[in-house]
Amino acid sequence: MRKHYDFSRARRGAVLPVPKGKTRITIRLDDDILEWFRTQVHEAGGGNYQTLINQVLRRIIEGPSEPLEAVVRRVVRQELGVSRGTRARRRRTQAA
């Protein structure tokens, strides 16, 4: 190590320039979500979990979008275990 370093031409800021089209942000994610992405990258043999998060978000944005109402109905049906046939039977039973 040197006894003296010359910082007269030094600049403050990031050591590496940010690539064009990228923005540094602060975001809060649940611990389990972040751990899942890190695990996926580790199991794949390495990489960057932030890149994986970016790829997943891009897939959602560019993929076919399903109306929010349809998503909510589908999720509720799955959670309640209600099929179309069951709903029809319920309606007939209630009408009688």
ChimeraX commands (.cxc) that place a marker at each C-alpha (Angstrom):
marker #1 position 0.00,0.00,0.00 radius 0.5
marker #1 position 1.08,3.53,-0.67 radius 0.5
marker #1 position 1.49,6.05,2.05 radius 0.5
marker #1 position -0.36,8.67,0.00 radius 0.5
marker #1 position -3.01,8.44,-2.69 radius 0.5
marker #1 position -3.91,11.32,-5.00 radius 0.5
marker #1 position -7.67,11.85,-5.04 radius 0.5
marker #1 position -7.53,15.31,-6.64 radius 0.5
marker #1 position -9.09,14.00,-9.89 radius 0.5
marker #1 position -11.49,11.59,-8.20 radius 0.5
marker #1 position -15.23,11.84,-8.80 radius 0.5
marker #1 position -18.10,10.85,-6.54 radius 0.5
marker #1 position -20.69,8.42,-7.73 radius 0.5
marker #1 position -21.06,4.89,-9.02 radius 0.5
marker #1 position -17.87,3.03,-9.84 radius 0.5
marker #1 position -19.53,1.42,-12.86 radius 0.5
marker #1 position -21.72,3.49,-15.15 radius 0.5
marker #1 position -25.39,2.48,-15.29 radius 0.5
marker #1 position -26.26,0.90,-18.66 radius 0.5
marker #1 position -28.60,2.91,-20.87 radius 0.5
marker #1 position -32.22,1.92,-20.42 radius 0.5
marker #1 position -31.67,0.94,-16.77 radius 0.5
marker #1 position -32.72,2.91,-13.71 radius 0.5
marker #1 position -31.54,2.26,-10.18 radius 0.5
marker #1 position -34.47,2.19,-7.76 radius 0.5
marker #1 position -35.15,1.18,-4.20 radius 0.5
marker #1 position -37.98,-1.32,-3.85 radius 0.5
marker #1 position -39.24,-3.33,-0.93 radius 0.5
marker #1 position -40.01,-6.98,-1.62 radius 0.5
marker #1 position -41.20,-9.61,0.82 radius 0.5
marker #1 position -38.35,-11.76,2.13 radius 0.5
marker #1 position -39.90,-14.97,0.80 radius 0.5
marker #1 position -40.26,-13.51,-2.70 radius 0.5
marker #1 position -36.65,-12.39,-2.80 radius 0.5
marker #1 position -35.47,-15.72,-1.43 radius 0.5
marker #1 position -37.44,-17.58,-4.12 radius 0.5
marker #1 position -35.72,-15.62,-6.89 radius 0.5
marker #1 position -32.30,-16.13,-5.31 radius 0.5
marker #1 position -32.98,-19.86,-4.99 radius 0.5
marker #1 position -34.05,-20.10,-8.62 radius 0.5
marker #1 position -30.82,-18.46,-9.76 radius 0.5
marker #1 position -28.74,-20.68,-7.46 radius 0.5
marker #1 position -30.45,-23.87,-8.70 radius 0.5
marker #1 position -29.90,-22.76,-12.30 radius 0.5
marker #1 position -26.17,-22.64,-11.65 radius 0.5
marker #1 position -25.70,-18.92,-11.10 radius 0.5
marker #1 position -26.67,-15.63,-12.53 radius 0.5
marker #1 position -28.31,-12.51,-11.18 radius 0.5
marker #1 position -31.60,-12.61,-9.29 radius 0.5
marker #1 position -32.31,-9.00,-10.29 radius 0.5
marker #1 position -32.10,-9.98,-13.96 radius 0.5
marker #1 position -34.52,-12.84,-13.29 radius 0.5
marker #1 position -37.00,-10.48,-11.61 radius 0.5
marker #1 position -36.70,-8.15,-14.62 radius 0.5
marker #1 position -37.34,-11.05,-17.04 radius 0.5
marker #1 position -40.43,-12.17,-15.10 radius 0.5
marker #1 position -41.86,-8.64,-15.06 radius 0.5
marker #1 position -41.18,-8.24,-18.79 radius 0.5
marker #1 position -42.93,-11.55,-19.53 radius 0.5
marker #1 position -45.99,-10.33,-17.64 radius 0.5
marker #1 position -46.02,-6.99,-19.46 radius 0.5
marker #1 position -45.48,-8.41,-22.93 radius 0.5
marker #1 position -47.59,-11.54,-22.50 radius 0.5
marker #1 position -51.25,-11.84,-23.34 radius 0.5
marker #1 position -53.13,-9.87,-20.76 radius 0.5
marker #1 position -56.19,-11.35,-19.12 radius 0.5
marker #1 position -58.80,-8.91,-17.82 radius 0.5
marker #1 position -58.56,-8.43,-14.07 radius 0.5
marker #1 position -62.14,-9.62,-13.59 radius 0.5
marker #1 position -61.35,-12.91,-15.33 radius 0.5
marker #1 position -58.25,-13.40,-13.17 radius 0.5
marker #1 position -60.20,-12.75,-9.96 radius 0.5
marker #1 position -63.00,-15.12,-11.00 radius 0.5
marker #1 position -60.51,-17.85,-11.91 radius 0.5
marker #1 position -58.62,-17.52,-8.63 radius 0.5
marker #1 position -61.81,-17.52,-6.56 radius 0.5
marker #1 position -63.04,-20.65,-8.36 radius 0.5
marker #1 position -59.72,-22.38,-7.75 radius 0.5
marker #1 position -59.68,-21.42,-4.09 radius 0.5
marker #1 position -63.28,-22.47,-3.52 radius 0.5
marker #1 position -63.00,-25.56,-5.70 radius 0.5
marker #1 position -66.13,-24.58,-7.60 radius 0.5
marker #1 position -66.54,-25.97,-11.09 radius 0.5
marker #1 position -69.04,-24.87,-13.73 radius 0.5
marker #1 position -71.17,-27.95,-13.20 radius 0.5
marker #1 position -71.34,-27.32,-9.48 radius 0.5
marker #1 position -72.53,-23.75,-10.04 radius 0.5
marker #1 position -75.27,-24.90,-12.42 radius 0.5
marker #1 position -76.48,-27.49,-9.91 radius 0.5
marker #1 position -76.53,-24.87,-7.16 radius 0.5
marker #1 position -78.64,-22.55,-9.30 radius 0.5
marker #1 position -81.15,-25.31,-10.07 radius 0.5
marker #1 position -81.32,-26.27,-6.41 radius 0.5
marker #1 position -81.84,-22.68,-5.29 radius 0.5
marker #1 position -84.53,-22.09,-7.97 radius 0.5
marker #1 position -86.52,-25.13,-6.87 radius 0.5
marker link #1:1,2 radius 0.2
marker link #1:2,3 radius 0.2
marker link #1:3,4 radius 0.2
marker link #1:4,5 radius 0.2
marker link #1:5,6 radius 0.2
marker link #1:6,7 radius 0.2
marker link #1:7,8 radius 0.2
marker link #1:8,9 radius 0.2
marker link #1:9,10 radius 0.2
marker link #1:10,11 radius 0.2
marker link #1:11,12 radius 0.2
marker link #1:12,13 radius 0.2
marker link #1:13,14 radius 0.2
marker link #1:14,15 radius 0.2
marker link #1:15,16 radius 0.2
marker link #1:16,17 radius 0.2
marker link #1:17,18 radius 0.2
marker link #1:18,19 radius 0.2
marker link #1:19,20 radius 0.2
marker link #1:20,21 radius 0.2
marker link #1:21,22 radius 0.2
marker link #1:22,23 radius 0.2
marker link #1:23,24 radius 0.2
marker link #1:24,25 radius 0.2
marker link #1:25,26 radius 0.2
marker link #1:26,27 radius 0.2
marker link #1:27,28 radius 0.2
marker link #1:28,29 radius 0.2
marker link #1:29,30 radius 0.2
marker link #1:30,31 radius 0.2
marker link #1:31,32 radius 0.2
marker link #1:32,33 radius 0.2
marker link #1:33,34 radius 0.2
marker link #1:34,35 radius 0.2
marker link #1:35,36 radius 0.2
marker link #1:36,37 radius 0.2
marker link #1:37,38 radius 0.2
marker link #1:38,39 radius 0.2
marker link #1:39,40 radius 0.2
marker link #1:40,41 radius 0.2
marker link #1:41,42 radius 0.2
marker link #1:42,43 radius 0.2
marker link #1:43,44 radius 0.2
marker link #1:44,45 radius 0.2
marker link #1:45,46 radius 0.2
marker link #1:46,47 radius 0.2
marker link #1:47,48 radius 0.2
marker link #1:48,49 radius 0.2
marker link #1:49,50 radius 0.2
marker link #1:50,51 radius 0.2
marker link #1:51,52 radius 0.2
marker link #1:52,53 radius 0.2
marker link #1:53,54 radius 0.2
marker link #1:54,55 radius 0.2
marker link #1:55,56 radius 0.2
marker link #1:56,57 radius 0.2
marker link #1:57,58 radius 0.2
marker link #1:58,59 radius 0.2
marker link #1:59,60 radius 0.2
marker link #1:60,61 radius 0.2
marker link #1:61,62 radius 0.2
marker link #1:62,63 radius 0.2
marker link #1:63,64 radius 0.2
marker link #1:64,65 radius 0.2
marker link #1:65,66 radius 0.2
marker link #1:66,67 radius 0.2
marker link #1:67,68 radius 0.2
marker link #1:68,69 radius 0.2
marker link #1:69,70 radius 0.2
marker link #1:70,71 radius 0.2
marker link #1:71,72 radius 0.2
marker link #1:72,73 radius 0.2
marker link #1:73,74 radius 0.2
marker link #1:74,75 radius 0.2
marker link #1:75,76 radius 0.2
marker link #1:76,77 radius 0.2
marker link #1:77,78 radius 0.2
marker link #1:78,79 radius 0.2
marker link #1:79,80 radius 0.2
marker link #1:80,81 radius 0.2
marker link #1:81,82 radius 0.2
marker link #1:82,83 radius 0.2
marker link #1:83,84 radius 0.2
marker link #1:84,85 radius 0.2
marker link #1:85,86 radius 0.2
marker link #1:86,87 radius 0.2
marker link #1:87,88 radius 0.2
marker link #1:88,89 radius 0.2
marker link #1:89,90 radius 0.2
marker link #1:90,91 radius 0.2
marker link #1:91,92 radius 0.2
marker link #1:92,93 radius 0.2
marker link #1:93,94 radius 0.2
marker link #1:94,95 radius 0.2
marker link #1:95,96 radius 0.2
view
